[in-house]
Amino acid sequence: MTAKEELTQQIVSALARARFPISTPEELLVAFPNGADTTCRSGDIQMTAGAAGKLLTDADFPFTSAGQVANTILSRAGL
């Protein structure tokens, strides 16, 4: 499994109980189980939800699925 696949799986899993659509950055952070401190790891790559949120813009919202959140964040992170 690649780092991107592993991180995607972790983000989607972390947002499994989230209610979509998510319309704001604040709603997204609250949707993660540990808020901004929720951490995903793959090998040497580590990213918190708070750091990932800084990669997003208002134009990215609303999100309609956890997969969409993961793809947007990982794309912006260059993965």
mmCIF file of the N, C-alpha and C atoms, coordinates in Angstrom:
data_MODEL
# 
_entry.id   MODEL 
# 
loop_
_atom_site.group_PDB 
_atom_site.id 
_atom_site.type_symbol 
_atom_site.label_atom_id 
_atom_site.label_alt_id 
_atom_site.label_comp_id 
_atom_site.label_asym_id 
_atom_site.label_entity_id 
_atom_site.label_seq_id 
_atom_site.pdbx_PDB_ins_code 
_atom_site.Cartn_x 
_atom_site.Cartn_y 
_atom_site.Cartn_z 
_atom_site.occupancy 
_atom_site.B_iso_or_equiv 
_atom_site.pdbx_formal_charge 
_atom_site.auth_seq_id 
_atom_site.auth_comp_id 
_atom_site.auth_asym_id 
_atom_site.auth_atom_id 
_atom_site.pdbx_PDB_model_num 
ATOM 1   N N  . MET A 1 1  ? 0.851   -1.175 0.000  1.00 0.00 ? 1  MET A N  1 
ATOM 2   C CA . MET A 1 1  ? 0.000   0.000  0.000  1.00 0.00 ? 1  MET A CA 1 
ATOM 3   C C  . MET A 1 1  ? 0.901   1.244  0.000  1.00 0.00 ? 1  MET A C  1 
ATOM 4   N N  . THR A 1 2  ? 0.584   2.201  -0.861 1.00 0.00 ? 2  THR A N  1 
ATOM 5   C CA . THR A 1 2  ? 1.371   3.433  -0.919 1.00 0.00 ? 2  THR A CA 1 
ATOM 6   C C  . THR A 1 2  ? 1.021   4.339  0.258  1.00 0.00 ? 2  THR A C  1 
ATOM 7   N N  . ALA A 1 3  ? 1.872   5.331  0.496  1.00 0.00 ? 3  ALA A N  1 
ATOM 8   C CA . ALA A 1 3  ? 1.608   6.297  1.570  1.00 0.00 ? 3  ALA A CA 1 
ATOM 9   C C  . ALA A 1 3  ? 0.289   7.014  1.315  1.00 0.00 ? 3  ALA A C  1 
ATOM 10  N N  . LYS A 1 4  ? 0.031   7.388  0.063  1.00 0.00 ? 4  LYS A N  1 
ATOM 11  C CA . LYS A 1 4  ? -1.210  8.080  -0.260 1.00 0.00 ? 4  LYS A CA 1 
ATOM 12  C C  . LYS A 1 4  ? -2.420  7.193  0.044  1.00 0.00 ? 4  LYS A C  1 
ATOM 13  N N  . GLU A 1 5  ? -2.348  5.931  -0.327 1.00 0.00 ? 5  GLU A N  1 
ATOM 14  C CA . GLU A 1 5  ? -3.455  5.006  -0.058 1.00 0.00 ? 5  GLU A CA 1 
ATOM 15  C C  . GLU A 1 5  ? -3.669  4.829  1.448  1.00 0.00 ? 5  GLU A C  1 
ATOM 16  N N  . GLU A 1 6  ? -2.577  4.697  2.175  1.00 0.00 ? 6  GLU A N  1 
ATOM 17  C CA . GLU A 1 6  ? -2.674  4.504  3.622  1.00 0.00 ? 6  GLU A CA 1 
ATOM 18  C C  . GLU A 1 6  ? -3.258  5.743  4.304  1.00 0.00 ? 6  GLU A C  1 
ATOM 19  N N  . LEU A 1 7  ? -2.795  6.926  3.916  1.00 0.00 ? 7  LEU A N  1 
ATOM 20  C CA . LEU A 1 7  ? -3.313  8.161  4.503  1.00 0.00 ? 7  LEU A CA 1 
ATOM 21  C C  . LEU A 1 7  ? -4.774  8.378  4.117  1.00 0.00 ? 7  LEU A C  1 
ATOM 22  N N  . THR A 1 8  ? -5.119  8.064  2.877  1.00 0.00 ? 8  THR A N  1 
ATOM 23  C CA . THR A 1 8  ? -6.522  8.177  2.454  1.00 0.00 ? 8  THR A CA 1 
ATOM 24  C C  . THR A 1 8  ? -7.404  7.306  3.331  1.00 0.00 ? 8  THR A C  1 
ATOM 25  N N  . GLN A 1 9  ? -6.973  6.071  3.534  1.00 0.00 ? 9  GLN A N  1 
ATOM 26  C CA . GLN A 1 9  ? -7.738  5.136  4.362  1.00 0.00 ? 9  GLN A CA 1 
ATOM 27  C C  . GLN A 1 9  ? -7.889  5.676  5.789  1.00 0.00 ? 9  GLN A C  1 
ATOM 28  N N  . GLN A 1 10 ? -6.832  6.248  6.341  1.00 0.00 ? 10 GLN A N  1 
ATOM 29  C CA . GLN A 1 10 ? -6.889  6.778  7.709  1.00 0.00 ? 10 GLN A CA 1 
ATOM 30  C C  . GLN A 1 10 ? -7.824  7.985  7.803  1.00 0.00 ? 10 GLN A C  1 
ATOM 31  N N  . ILE A 1 11 ? -7.769  8.881  6.824  1.00 0.00 ? 11 ILE A N  1 
ATOM 32  C CA . ILE A 1 11 ? -8.644  10.061 6.834  1.00 0.00 ? 11 ILE A CA 1 
ATOM 33  C C  . ILE A 1 11 ? -10.099 9.637  6.698  1.00 0.00 ? 11 ILE A C  1 
ATOM 34  N N  . VAL A 1 12 ? -10.371 8.740  5.756  1.00 0.00 ? 12 VAL A N  1 
ATOM 35  C CA . VAL A 1 12 ? -11.741 8.271  5.553  1.00 0.00 ? 12 VAL A CA 1 
ATOM 36  C C  . VAL A 1 12 ? -12.252 7.580  6.819  1.00 0.00 ? 12 VAL A C  1 
ATOM 37  N N  . SER A 1 13 ? -11.411 6.782  7.437  1.00 0.00 ? 13 SER A N  1 
ATOM 38  C CA . SER A 1 13 ? -11.794 6.108  8.680  1.00 0.00 ? 13 SER A CA 1 
ATOM 39  C C  . SER A 1 13 ? -12.059 7.121  9.796  1.00 0.00 ? 13 SER A C  1 
ATOM 40  N N  . ALA A 1 14 ? -11.216 8.136  9.903  1.00 0.00 ? 14 ALA A N  1 
ATOM 41  C CA . ALA A 1 14 ? -11.385 9.157  10.946 1.00 0.00 ? 14 ALA A CA 1 
ATOM 42  C C  . ALA A 1 14 ? -12.687 9.926  10.762 1.00 0.00 ? 14 ALA A C  1 
ATOM 43  N N  . LEU A 1 15 ? -13.141 10.047 9.526  1.00 0.00 ? 15 LEU A N  1 
ATOM 44  C CA . LEU A 1 15 ? -14.375 10.798 9.243  1.00 0.00 ? 15 LEU A CA 1 
ATOM 45  C C  . LEU A 1 15 ? -15.590 9.890  9.063  1.00 0.00 ? 15 LEU A C  1 
ATOM 46  N N  . ALA A 1 16 ? -15.470 8.645  9.482  1.00 0.00 ? 16 ALA A N  1 
ATOM 47  C CA . ALA A 1 16 ? -16.549 7.673  9.284  1.00 0.00 ? 16 ALA A CA 1 
ATOM 48  C C  . ALA A 1 16 ? -17.868 8.107  9.926  1.00 0.00 ? 16 ALA A C  1 
ATOM 49  N N  . ARG A 1 17 ? -17.810 8.821  11.023 1.00 0.00 ? 17 ARG A N  1 
ATOM 50  C CA . ARG A 1 17 ? -19.039 9.239  11.714 1.00 0.00 ? 17 ARG A CA 1 
ATOM 51  C C  . ARG A 1 17 ? -19.442 10.677 11.393 1.00 0.00 ? 17 ARG A C  1 
ATOM 52  N N  . ALA A 1 18 ? -18.711 11.308 10.498 1.00 0.00 ? 18 ALA A N  1 
ATOM 53  C CA . ALA A 1 18 ? -19.010 12.702 10.137 1.00 0.00 ? 18 ALA A CA 1 
ATOM 54  C C  . ALA A 1 18 ? -20.311 12.794 9.358  1.00 0.00 ? 18 ALA A C  1 
ATOM 55  N N  . ARG A 1 19 ? -20.990 13.908 9.520  1.00 0.00 ? 19 ARG A N  1 
ATOM 56  C CA . ARG A 1 19 ? -22.226 14.164 8.786  1.00 0.00 ? 19 ARG A CA 1 
ATOM 57  C C  . ARG A 1 19 ? -21.901 15.122 7.644  1.00 0.00 ? 19 ARG A C  1 
ATOM 58  N N  . PHE A 1 20 ? -22.150 14.661 6.444  1.00 0.00 ? 20 PHE A N  1 
ATOM 59  C CA . PHE A 1 20 ? -21.892 15.457 5.247  1.00 0.00 ? 20 PHE A CA 1 
ATOM 60  C C  . PHE A 1 20 ? -23.198 15.997 4.705  1.00 0.00 ? 20 PHE A C  1 
ATOM 61  N N  . PRO A 1 21 ? -23.193 17.148 4.054  1.00 0.00 ? 21 PRO A N  1 
ATOM 62  C CA . PRO A 1 21 ? -22.028 17.926 3.659  1.00 0.00 ? 21 PRO A CA 1 
ATOM 63  C C  . PRO A 1 21 ? -21.419 18.691 4.833  1.00 0.00 ? 21 PRO A C  1 
ATOM 64  N N  . ILE A 1 22 ? -20.119 18.953 4.703  1.00 0.00 ? 22 ILE A N  1 
ATOM 65  C CA . ILE A 1 22 ? -19.381 19.772 5.657  1.00 0.00 ? 22 ILE A CA 1 
ATOM 66  C C  . ILE A 1 22 ? -19.085 21.081 4.947  1.00 0.00 ? 22 ILE A C  1 
ATOM 67  N N  . SER A 1 23 ? -19.571 22.173 5.517  1.00 0.00 ? 23 SER A N  1 
ATOM 68  C CA . SER A 1 23 ? -19.561 23.462 4.815  1.00 0.00 ? 23 SER A CA 1 
ATOM 69  C C  . SER A 1 23 ? -18.464 24.435 5.223  1.00 0.00 ? 23 SER A C  1 
ATOM 70  N N  . THR A 1 24 ? -17.802 24.196 6.354  1.00 0.00 ? 24 THR A N  1 
ATOM 71  C CA . THR A 1 24 ? -16.800 25.158 6.821  1.00 0.00 ? 24 THR A CA 1 
ATOM 72  C C  . THR A 1 24 ? -15.579 24.421 7.387  1.00 0.00 ? 24 THR A C  1 
ATOM 73  N N  . PRO A 1 25 ? -14.445 25.107 7.457  1.00 0.00 ? 25 PRO A N  1 
ATOM 74  C CA . PRO A 1 25 ? -13.263 24.499 8.077  1.00 0.00 ? 25 PRO A CA 1 
ATOM 75  C C  . PRO A 1 25 ? -13.508 24.102 9.532  1.00 0.00 ? 25 PRO A C  1 
ATOM 76  N N  . GLU A 1 26 ? -14.274 24.902 10.237 1.00 0.00 ? 26 GLU A N  1 
ATOM 77  C CA . GLU A 1 26 ? -14.568 24.595 11.635 1.00 0.00 ? 26 GLU A CA 1 
ATOM 78  C C  . GLU A 1 26 ? -15.359 23.298 11.753 1.00 0.00 ? 26 GLU A C  1 
ATOM 79  N N  . GLU A 1 27 ? -16.365 23.112 10.884 1.00 0.00 ? 27 GLU A N  1 
ATOM 80  C CA . GLU A 1 27 ? -17.148 21.873 10.896 1.00 0.00 ? 27 GLU A CA 1 
ATOM 81  C C  . GLU A 1 27 ? -16.262 20.672 10.591 1.00 0.00 ? 27 GLU A C  1 
ATOM 82  N N  . LEU A 1 28 ? -15.306 20.848 9.693  1.00 0.00 ? 28 LEU A N  1 
ATOM 83  C CA . LEU A 1 28 ? -14.409 19.749 9.342  1.00 0.00 ? 28 LEU A CA 1 
ATOM 84  C C  . LEU A 1 28 ? -13.535 19.358 10.528 1.00 0.00 ? 28 LEU A C  1 
ATOM 85  N N  . LEU A 1 29 ? -12.949 20.327 11.211 1.00 0.00 ? 29 LEU A N  1 
ATOM 86  C CA . LEU A 1 29 ? -12.109 20.001 12.368 1.00 0.00 ? 29 LEU A CA 1 
ATOM 87  C C  . LEU A 1 29 ? -12.902 19.292 13.454 1.00 0.00 ? 29 LEU A C  1 
ATOM 88  N N  . VAL A 1 30 ? -14.116 19.736 13.687 1.00 0.00 ? 30 VAL A N  1 
ATOM 89  C CA . VAL A 1 30 ? -14.961 19.108 14.711 1.00 0.00 ? 30 VAL A CA 1 
ATOM 90  C C  . VAL A 1 30 ? -15.329 17.676 14.319 1.00 0.00 ? 30 VAL A C  1 
ATOM 91  N N  . ALA A 1 31 ? -15.379 17.390 13.020 1.00 0.00 ? 31 ALA A N  1 
ATOM 92  C CA . ALA A 1 31 ? -15.754 16.061 12.541 1.00 0.00 ? 31 ALA A CA 1 
ATOM 93  C C  . ALA A 1 31 ? -14.673 15.011 12.815 1.00 0.00 ? 31 ALA A C  1 
ATOM 94  N N  . PHE A 1 32 ? -13.418 15.444 12.974 1.00 0.00 ? 32 PHE A N  1 
ATOM 95  C CA . PHE A 1 32 ? -12.349 14.495 13.289 1.00 0.00 ? 32 PHE A CA 1 
ATOM 96  C C  . PHE A 1 32 ? -12.439 14.093 14.752 1.00 0.00 ? 32 PHE A C  1 
ATOM 97  N N  . PRO A 1 33 ? -12.171 12.831 15.075 1.00 0.00 ? 33 PRO A N  1 
ATOM 98  C CA . PRO A 1 33 ? -12.367 12.335 16.451 1.00 0.00 ? 33 PRO A CA 1 
ATOM 99  C C  . PRO A 1 33 ? -11.605 13.108 17.524 1.00 0.00 ? 33 PRO A C  1 
ATOM 100 N N  . ASN A 1 34 ? -10.402 13.556 17.224 1.00 0.00 ? 34 ASN A N  1 
ATOM 101 C CA . ASN A 1 34 ? -9.617  14.334 18.192 1.00 0.00 ? 34 ASN A CA 1 
ATOM 102 C C  . ASN A 1 34 ? -9.429  15.764 17.711 1.00 0.00 ? 34 ASN A C  1 
ATOM 103 N N  . GLY A 1 35 ? -10.369 16.239 16.907 1.00 0.00 ? 35 GLY A N  1 
ATOM 104 C CA . GLY A 1 35 ? -10.297 17.601 16.400 1.00 0.00 ? 35 GLY A CA 1 
ATOM 105 C C  . GLY A 1 35 ? -9.004  17.846 15.647 1.00 0.00 ? 35 GLY A C  1 
ATOM 106 N N  . ALA A 1 36 ? -8.419  19.028 15.835 1.00 0.00 ? 36 ALA A N  1 
ATOM 107 C CA . ALA A 1 36 ? -7.197  19.421 15.130 1.00 0.00 ? 36 ALA A CA 1 
ATOM 108 C C  . ALA A 1 36 ? -6.016  18.516 15.464 1.00 0.00 ? 36 ALA A C  1 
ATOM 109 N N  . ASP A 1 37 ? -6.084  17.800 16.580 1.00 0.00 ? 37 ASP A N  1 
ATOM 110 C CA . ASP A 1 37 ? -4.982  16.926 16.992 1.00 0.00 ? 37 ASP A CA 1 
ATOM 111 C C  . ASP A 1 37 ? -5.048  15.525 16.382 1.00 0.00 ? 37 ASP A C  1 
ATOM 112 N N  . THR A 1 38 ? -6.112  15.213 15.651 1.00 0.00 ? 38 THR A N  1 
ATOM 113 C CA . THR A 1 38 ? -6.202  13.917 14.984 1.00 0.00 ? 38 THR A CA 1 
ATOM 114 C C  . THR A 1 38 ? -5.004  13.776 14.050 1.00 0.00 ? 38 THR A C  1 
ATOM 115 N N  . THR A 1 39 ? -4.290  12.664 14.165 1.00 0.00 ? 39 THR A N  1 
ATOM 116 C CA . THR A 1 39 ? -3.047  12.487 13.412 1.00 0.00 ? 39 THR A CA 1 
ATOM 117 C C  . THR A 1 39 ? -3.119  11.249 12.530 1.00 0.00 ? 39 THR A C  1 
ATOM 118 N N  . CYS A 1 40 ? -2.677  11.406 11.284 1.00 0.00 ? 40 CYS A N  1 
ATOM 119 C CA . CYS A 1 40 ? -2.548  10.295 10.352 1.00 0.00 ? 40 CYS A CA 1 
ATOM 120 C C  . CYS A 1 40 ? -1.064  10.126 10.054 1.00 0.00 ? 40 CYS A C  1 
ATOM 121 N N  . ARG A 1 41 ? -0.629  8.847  9.929  1.00 0.00 ? 41 ARG A N  1 
ATOM 122 C CA . ARG A 1 41 ? 0.782   8.552  9.711  1.00 0.00 ? 41 ARG A CA 1 
ATOM 123 C C  . ARG A 1 41 ? 0.941   7.460  8.661  1.00 0.00 ? 41 ARG A C  1 
ATOM 124 N N  . SER A 1 42 ? 1.994   7.607  7.873  1.00 0.00 ? 42 SER A N  1 
ATOM 125 C CA . SER A 1 42 ? 2.411   6.561  6.949  1.00 0.00 ? 42 SER A CA 1 
ATOM 126 C C  . SER A 1 42 ? 3.916   6.692  6.772  1.00 0.00 ? 42 SER A C  1 
ATOM 127 N N  . GLY A 1 43 ? 4.657   5.716  7.271  1.00 0.00 ? 43 GLY A N  1 
ATOM 128 C CA . GLY A 1 43 ? 6.115   5.788  7.202  1.00 0.00 ? 43 GLY A CA 1 
ATOM 129 C C  . GLY A 1 43 ? 6.608   7.036  7.919  1.00 0.00 ? 43 GLY A C  1 
ATOM 130 N N  . ASP A 1 44 ? 7.374   7.849  7.214  1.00 0.00 ? 44 ASP A N  1 
ATOM 131 C CA . ASP A 1 44 ? 7.927   9.078  7.785  1.00 0.00 ? 44 ASP A CA 1 
ATOM 132 C C  . ASP A 1 44 ? 6.979   10.257 7.682  1.00 0.00 ? 44 ASP A C  1 
ATOM 133 N N  . ILE A 1 45 ? 5.832   10.060 7.047  1.00 0.00 ? 45 ILE A N  1 
ATOM 134 C CA . ILE A 1 45 ? 4.865   11.149 6.849  1.00 0.00 ? 45 ILE A CA 1 
ATOM 135 C C  . ILE A 1 45 ? 3.891   11.175 8.014  1.00 0.00 ? 45 ILE A C  1 
ATOM 136 N N  . GLN A 1 46 ? 3.726   12.337 8.593  1.00 0.00 ? 46 GLN A N  1 
ATOM 137 C CA . GLN A 1 46 ? 2.771   12.526 9.684  1.00 0.00 ? 46 GLN A CA 1 
ATOM 138 C C  . GLN A 1 46 ? 2.047   13.847 9.449  1.00 0.00 ? 46 GLN A C  1 
ATOM 139 N N  . MET A 1 47 ? 0.730   13.826 9.621  1.00 0.00 ? 47 MET A N  1 
ATOM 140 C CA . MET A 1 47 ? -0.059  15.036 9.386  1.00 0.00 ? 47 MET A CA 1 
ATOM 141 C C  . MET A 1 47 ? -1.207  15.094 10.387 1.00 0.00 ? 47 MET A C  1 
ATOM 142 N N  . THR A 1 48 ? -1.362  16.241 11.024 1.00 0.00 ? 48 THR A N  1 
ATOM 143 C CA . THR A 1 48 ? -2.513  16.429 11.905 1.00 0.00 ? 48 THR A CA 1 
ATOM 144 C C  . THR A 1 48 ? -3.650  17.047 11.101 1.00 0.00 ? 48 THR A C  1 
ATOM 145 N N  . ALA A 1 49 ? -4.850  16.909 11.606 1.00 0.00 ? 49 ALA A N  1 
ATOM 146 C CA . ALA A 1 49 ? -6.000  17.529 10.949 1.00 0.00 ? 49 ALA A CA 1 
ATOM 147 C C  . ALA A 1 49 ? -5.847  19.043 10.931 1.00 0.00 ? 49 ALA A C  1 
ATOM 148 N N  . GLY A 1 50 ? -5.266  19.594 11.991 1.00 0.00 ? 50 GLY A N  1 
ATOM 149 C CA . GLY A 1 50 ? -5.048  21.040 12.043 1.00 0.00 ? 50 GLY A CA 1 
ATOM 150 C C  . GLY A 1 50 ? -4.117  21.515 10.944 1.00 0.00 ? 50 GLY A C  1 
ATOM 151 N N  . ALA A 1 51 ? -3.016  20.795 10.729 1.00 0.00 ? 51 ALA A N  1 
ATOM 152 C CA . ALA A 1 51 ? -2.072  21.154 9.669  1.00 0.00 ? 51 ALA A CA 1 
ATOM 153 C C  . ALA A 1 51 ? -2.702  20.938 8.298  1.00 0.00 ? 51 ALA A C  1 
ATOM 154 N N  . ALA A 1 52 ? -3.442  19.862 8.153  1.00 0.00 ? 52 ALA A N  1 
ATOM 155 C CA . ALA A 1 52 ? -4.103  19.576 6.874  1.00 0.00 ? 52 ALA A CA 1 
ATOM 156 C C  . ALA A 1 52 ? -5.120  20.658 6.539  1.00 0.00 ? 52 ALA A C  1 
ATOM 157 N N  . GLY A 1 53 ? -5.813  21.138 7.557  1.00 0.00 ? 53 GLY A N  1 
ATOM 158 C CA . GLY A 1 53 ? -6.808  22.187 7.343  1.00 0.00 ? 53 GLY A CA 1 
ATOM 159 C C  . GLY A 1 53 ? -6.224  23.457 6.766  1.00 0.00 ? 53 GLY A C  1 
ATOM 160 N N  . LYS A 1 54 ? -4.956  23.707 7.046  1.00 0.00 ? 54 LYS A N  1 
ATOM 161 C CA . LYS A 1 54 ? -4.295  24.905 6.526  1.00 0.00 ? 54 LYS A CA 1 
ATOM 162 C C  . LYS A 1 54 ? -4.036  24.813 5.025  1.00 0.00 ? 54 LYS A C  1 
ATOM 163 N N  . LEU A 1 55 ? -4.160  23.610 4.470  1.00 0.00 ? 55 LEU A N  1 
ATOM 164 C CA . LEU A 1 55 ? -3.978  23.412 3.035  1.00 0.00 ? 55 LEU A CA 1 
ATOM 165 C C  . LEU A 1 55 ? -5.248  23.718 2.242  1.00 0.00 ? 55 LEU A C  1 
ATOM 166 N N  . LEU A 1 56 ? -6.357  23.853 2.954  1.00 0.00 ? 56 LEU A N  1 
ATOM 167 C CA . LEU A 1 56 ? -7.654  24.055 2.307  1.00 0.00 ? 56 LEU A CA 1 
ATOM 168 C C  . LEU A 1 56 ? -7.995  25.530 2.172  1.00 0.00 ? 56 LEU A C  1 
ATOM 169 N N  . THR A 1 57 ? -8.850  25.825 1.197  1.00 0.00 ? 57 THR A N  1 
ATOM 170 C CA . THR A 1 57 ? -9.358  27.182 1.005  1.00 0.00 ? 57 THR A CA 1 
ATOM 171 C C  . THR A 1 57 ? -10.875 27.162 1.116  1.00 0.00 ? 57 THR A C  1 
ATOM 172 N N  . ASP A 1 58 ? -11.470 28.325 1.257  1.00 0.00 ? 58 ASP A N  1 
ATOM 173 C CA . ASP A 1 58 ? -12.928 28.411 1.334  1.00 0.00 ? 58 ASP A CA 1 
ATOM 174 C C  . ASP A 1 58 ? -13.583 27.832 0.087  1.00 0.00 ? 58 ASP A C  1 
ATOM 175 N N  . ALA A 1 59 ? -12.899 27.907 -1.047 1.00 0.00 ? 59 ALA A N  1 
ATOM 176 C CA . ALA A 1 59 ? -13.449 27.391 -2.304 1.00 0.00 ? 59 ALA A CA 1 
ATOM 177 C C  . ALA A 1 59 ? -13.563 25.866 -2.303 1.00 0.00 ? 59 ALA A C  1 
ATOM 178 N N  . ASP A 1 60 ? -12.877 25.179 -1.393 1.00 0.00 ? 60 ASP A N  1 
ATOM 179 C CA . ASP A 1 60 ? -12.940 23.717 -1.319 1.00 0.00 ? 60 ASP A CA 1 
ATOM 180 C C  . ASP A 1 60 ? -14.250 23.217 -0.714 1.00 0.00 ? 60 ASP A C  1 
ATOM 181 N N  . PHE A 1 61 ? -14.946 24.070 -0.040 1.00 0.00 ? 61 PHE A N  1 
ATOM 182 C CA . PHE A 1 61 ? -16.171 23.686 0.669  1.00 0.00 ? 61 PHE A CA 1 
ATOM 183 C C  . PHE A 1 61 ? -17.393 23.978 -0.181 1.00 0.00 ? 61 PHE A C  1 
ATOM 184 N N  . PRO A 1 62 ? -18.446 23.196 -0.029 1.00 0.00 ? 62 PRO A N  1 
ATOM 185 C CA . PRO A 1 62 ? -18.649 22.113 0.932  1.00 0.00 ? 62 PRO A CA 1 
ATOM 186 C C  . PRO A 1 62 ? -18.037 20.798 0.443  1.00 0.00 ? 62 PRO A C  1 
ATOM 187 N N  . PHE A 1 63 ? -17.689 19.956 1.402  1.00 0.00 ? 63 PHE A N  1 
ATOM 188 C CA . PHE A 1 63 ? -17.262 18.594 1.112  1.00 0.00 ? 63 PHE A CA 1 
ATOM 189 C C  . PHE A 1 63 ? -18.473 17.687 1.242  1.00 0.00 ? 63 PHE A C  1 
ATOM 190 N N  . THR A 1 64 ? -18.605 16.742 0.329  1.00 0.00 ? 64 THR A N  1 
ATOM 191 C CA . THR A 1 64 ? -19.757 15.846 0.347  1.00 0.00 ? 64 THR A CA 1 
ATOM 192 C C  . THR A 1 64 ? -19.410 14.432 0.781  1.00 0.00 ? 64 THR A C  1 
ATOM 193 N N  . SER A 1 65 ? -18.110 14.141 0.959  1.00 0.00 ? 65 SER A N  1 
ATOM 194 C CA . SER A 1 65 ? -17.708 12.800 1.397  1.00 0.00 ? 65 SER A CA 1 
ATOM 195 C C  . SER A 1 65 ? -16.326 12.837 2.022  1.00 0.00 ? 65 SER A C  1 
ATOM 196 N N  . ALA A 1 66 ? -16.035 11.805 2.812  1.00 0.00 ? 66 ALA A N  1 
ATOM 197 C CA . ALA A 1 66 ? -14.718 11.684 3.430  1.00 0.00 ? 66 ALA A CA 1 
ATOM 198 C C  . ALA A 1 66 ? -13.648 11.477 2.356  1.00 0.00 ? 66 ALA A C  1 
ATOM 199 N N  . GLY A 1 67 ? -13.981 10.745 1.314  1.00 0.00 ? 67 GLY A N  1 
ATOM 200 C CA . GLY A 1 67 ? -13.040 10.530 0.222  1.00 0.00 ? 67 GLY A CA 1 
ATOM 201 C C  . GLY A 1 67 ? -12.651 11.831 -0.453 1.00 0.00 ? 67 GLY A C  1 
ATOM 202 N N  . GLN A 1 68 ? -13.609 12.721 -0.609 1.00 0.00 ? 68 GLN A N  1 
ATOM 203 C CA . GLN A 1 68 ? -13.336 14.025 -1.214 1.00 0.00 ? 68 GLN A CA 1 
ATOM 204 C C  . GLN A 1 68 ? -12.392 14.836 -0.317 1.00 0.00 ? 68 GLN A C  1 
ATOM 205 N N  . VAL A 1 69 ? -12.601 14.782 0.984  1.00 0.00 ? 69 VAL A N  1 
ATOM 206 C CA . VAL A 1 69 ? -11.717 15.471 1.935  1.00 0.00 ? 69 VAL A CA 1 
ATOM 207 C C  . VAL A 1 69 ? -10.301 14.915 1.791  1.00 0.00 ? 69 VAL A C  1 
ATOM 208 N N  . ALA A 1 70 ? -10.168 13.599 1.822  1.00 0.00 ? 70 ALA A N  1 
ATOM 209 C CA . ALA A 1 70 ? -8.853  12.963 1.733  1.00 0.00 ? 70 ALA A CA 1 
ATOM 210 C C  . ALA A 1 70 ? -8.155  13.321 0.426  1.00 0.00 ? 70 ALA A C  1 
ATOM 211 N N  . ASN A 1 71 ? -8.859  13.219 -0.678 1.00 0.00 ? 71 ASN A N  1 
ATOM 212 C CA . ASN A 1 71 ? -8.244  13.511 -1.974 1.00 0.00 ? 71 ASN A CA 1 
ATOM 213 C C  . ASN A 1 71 ? -7.772  14.958 -2.065 1.00 0.00 ? 71 ASN A C  1 
ATOM 214 N N  . THR A 1 72 ? -8.568  15.875 -1.564 1.00 0.00 ? 72 THR A N  1 
ATOM 215 C CA . THR A 1 72 ? -8.196  17.296 -1.624 1.00 0.00 ? 72 THR A CA 1 
ATOM 216 C C  . THR A 1 72 ? -6.979  17.579 -0.763 1.00 0.00 ? 72 THR A C  1 
ATOM 217 N N  . ILE A 1 73 ? -6.986  17.088 0.463  1.00 0.00 ? 73 ILE A N  1 
ATOM 218 C CA . ILE A 1 73 ? -5.863  17.327 1.375  1.00 0.00 ? 73 ILE A CA 1 
ATOM 219 C C  . ILE A 1 73 ? -4.586  16.714 0.826  1.00 0.00 ? 73 ILE A C  1 
ATOM 220 N N  . LEU A 1 74 ? -4.636  15.469 0.394  1.00 0.00 ? 74 LEU A N  1 
ATOM 221 C CA . LEU A 1 74 ? -3.433  14.793 -0.058 1.00 0.00 ? 74 LEU A CA 1 
ATOM 222 C C  . LEU A 1 74 ? -2.922  15.375 -1.371 1.00 0.00 ? 74 LEU A C  1 
ATOM 223 N N  . SER A 1 75 ? -3.809  15.828 -2.203 1.00 0.00 ? 75 SER A N  1 
ATOM 224 C CA . SER A 1 75 ? -3.395  16.490 -3.439 1.00 0.00 ? 75 SER A CA 1 
ATOM 225 C C  . SER A 1 75 ? -2.645  17.779 -3.126 1.00 0.00 ? 75 SER A C  1 
ATOM 226 N N  . ARG A 1 76 ? -3.196  18.564 -2.214 1.00 0.00 ? 76 ARG A N  1 
ATOM 227 C CA . ARG A 1 76 ? -2.543  19.827 -1.819 1.00 0.00 ? 76 ARG A CA 1 
ATOM 228 C C  . ARG A 1 76 ? -1.221  19.581 -1.127 1.00 0.00 ? 76 ARG A C  1 
ATOM 229 N N  . ALA A 1 77 ? -1.098  18.425 -0.450 1.00 0.00 ? 77 ALA A N  1 
ATOM 230 C CA . ALA A 1 77 ? 0.148   18.099 0.244  1.00 0.00 ? 77 ALA A CA 1 
ATOM 231 C C  . ALA A 1 77 ? 1.194   17.527 -0.722 1.00 0.00 ? 77 ALA A C  1 
ATOM 232 N N  . GLY A 1 78 ? 0.804   17.356 -1.975 1.00 0.00 ? 78 GLY A N  1 
ATOM 233 C CA . GLY A 1 78 ? 1.732   16.861 -2.974 1.00 0.00 ? 78 GLY A CA 1 
ATOM 234 C C  . GLY A 1 78 ? 1.875   15.353 -3.020 1.00 0.00 ? 78 GLY A C  1 
ATOM 235 N N  . LEU A 1 79 ? 0.878   14.652 -2.495 1.00 0.00 ? 79 LEU A N  1 
ATOM 236 C CA . LEU A 1 79 ? 0.925   13.176 -2.508 1.00 0.00 ? 79 LEU A CA 1 
ATOM 237 C C  . LEU A 1 79 ? 0.043   12.605 -3.605 1.00 0.00 ? 79 LEU A C  1 
# 
